[in-house]
Amino acid sequence: MLVNETIVVELKAIDNILPVHEAQILTYMKLLEKPQGLVINFFTENITKALKPFVNEYFNALPDE
Protein backbone atom coordinates (compact mmCIF):
# COMPACT_ATOMS: atom_id res chain seq x y z
CA MET A 1 0.00 0.00 0.00
CA LEU A 2 1.29 3.48 -0.81
CA VAL A 3 0.32 6.30 1.57
CA ASN A 4 0.60 9.97 0.62
CA GLU A 5 2.86 9.06 -2.33
CA THR A 6 5.67 8.80 0.26
CA ILE A 7 5.29 5.81 2.59
CA VAL A 8 5.18 2.18 1.49
CA VAL A 9 3.14 0.10 3.96
CA GLU A 10 3.34 -3.69 4.09
CA LEU A 11 0.63 -5.43 6.12
CA LYS A 12 1.37 -8.85 7.63
CA ALA A 13 -0.34 -11.34 9.93
CA ILE A 14 2.50 -13.70 10.82
CA ASP A 15 4.25 -15.00 13.94
CA ASN A 16 7.50 -13.07 13.39
CA ILE A 17 8.86 -10.54 10.96
CA LEU A 18 11.75 -12.30 9.23
CA PRO A 19 14.70 -10.79 7.34
CA VAL A 20 13.00 -11.75 4.08
CA HIS A 21 10.07 -9.47 4.98
CA GLU A 22 12.46 -6.60 5.70
CA ALA A 23 14.16 -7.18 2.35
CA GLN A 24 10.75 -7.18 0.69
CA ILE A 25 9.76 -3.73 2.02
CA LEU A 26 13.19 -2.31 1.19
CA THR A 27 12.87 -3.65 -2.37
CA TYR A 28 9.41 -2.09 -2.76
CA MET A 29 10.77 1.22 -1.49
CA LYS A 30 13.69 1.14 -3.91
CA LEU A 31 11.59 0.14 -6.93
CA LEU A 32 9.00 2.84 -6.18
CA GLU A 33 11.73 5.36 -5.24
CA LYS A 34 9.98 6.14 -1.95
CA PRO A 35 11.85 7.28 1.18
CA GLN A 36 9.88 5.60 3.95
CA GLY A 37 8.42 2.19 4.63
CA LEU A 38 6.45 0.59 7.42
CA VAL A 39 5.81 -3.08 8.15
CA ILE A 40 2.76 -3.67 10.32
CA ASN A 41 2.21 -7.14 11.78
CA PHE A 42 -1.36 -7.74 12.94
CA PHE A 43 -0.53 -11.08 14.58
CA THR A 44 0.14 -9.49 17.99
CA GLU A 45 -1.49 -8.41 21.23
CA ASN A 46 0.00 -4.90 21.05
CA ILE A 47 -0.03 -3.36 17.59
CA THR A 48 2.31 -0.50 18.56
CA LYS A 49 5.07 -3.02 19.27
CA ALA A 50 4.46 -4.70 15.91
CA LEU A 51 5.32 -1.63 13.79
CA LYS A 52 8.73 -1.55 12.14
CA PRO A 53 9.75 1.63 10.26
CA PHE A 54 12.30 1.81 7.44
CA VAL A 55 14.03 4.69 5.64
CA ASN A 56 16.38 4.67 2.67
CA GLU A 57 18.59 7.04 0.67
CA TYR A 58 15.56 8.80 -0.83
CA PHE A 59 14.75 10.16 2.66
CA ASN A 60 17.54 12.74 2.26
CA ALA A 61 15.78 14.18 -0.80
CA LEU A 62 12.60 15.07 1.11
CA PRO A 63 12.02 18.83 1.45
CA ASP A 64 12.31 20.37 4.92
CA GLU A 65 8.99 21.56 6.24
C-alpha positions as CSV (number, residue, x, y, z in Angstrom):
1,M,0.0,0.0,0.0
2,L,1.3,3.5,-0.8
3,V,0.3,6.3,1.6
4,N,0.6,10.0,0.6
5,E,2.9,9.1,-2.3
6,T,5.7,8.8,0.3
7,I,5.3,5.8,2.6
8,V,5.2,2.2,1.5
9,V,3.1,0.1,4.0
10,E,3.3,-3.7,4.1
11,L,0.6,-5.4,6.1
12,K,1.4,-8.9,7.6
13,A,-0.3,-11.3,9.9
14,I,2.5,-13.7,10.8
15,D,4.3,-15.0,13.9
16,N,7.5,-13.1,13.4
17,I,8.9,-10.5,11.0
18,L,11.7,-12.3,9.2
19,P,14.7,-10.8,7.3
20,V,13.0,-11.7,4.1
21,H,10.1,-9.5,5.0
22,E,12.5,-6.6,5.7
23,A,14.2,-7.2,2.4
24,Q,10.7,-7.2,0.7
25,I,9.8,-3.7,2.0
26,L,13.2,-2.3,1.2
27,T,12.9,-3.6,-2.4
28,Y,9.4,-2.1,-2.8
29,M,10.8,1.2,-1.5
30,K,13.7,1.1,-3.9
31,L,11.6,0.1,-6.9
32,L,9.0,2.8,-6.2
33,E,11.7,5.4,-5.2
34,K,10.0,6.1,-1.9
35,P,11.8,7.3,1.2
36,Q,9.9,5.6,3.9
37,G,8.4,2.2,4.6
38,L,6.5,0.6,7.4
39,V,5.8,-3.1,8.1
40,I,2.8,-3.7,10.3
41,N,2.2,-7.1,11.8
42,F,-1.4,-7.7,12.9
43,F,-0.5,-11.1,14.6
44,T,0.1,-9.5,18.0
45,E,-1.5,-8.4,21.2
46,N,0.0,-4.9,21.0
47,I,0.0,-3.4,17.6
48,T,2.3,-0.5,18.6
49,K,5.1,-3.0,19.3
50,A,4.5,-4.7,15.9
51,L,5.3,-1.6,13.8
52,K,8.7,-1.5,12.1
53,P,9.7,1.6,10.3
54,F,12.3,1.8,7.4
55,V,14.0,4.7,5.6
56,N,16.4,4.7,2.7
57,E,18.6,7.0,0.7
58,Y,15.6,8.8,-0.8
59,F,14.8,10.2,2.7
60,N,17.5,12.7,2.3
61,A,15.8,14.2,-0.8
62,L,12.6,15.1,1.1
63,P,12.0,18.8,1.5
64,D,12.3,20.4,4.9
65,E,9.0,21.6,6.2
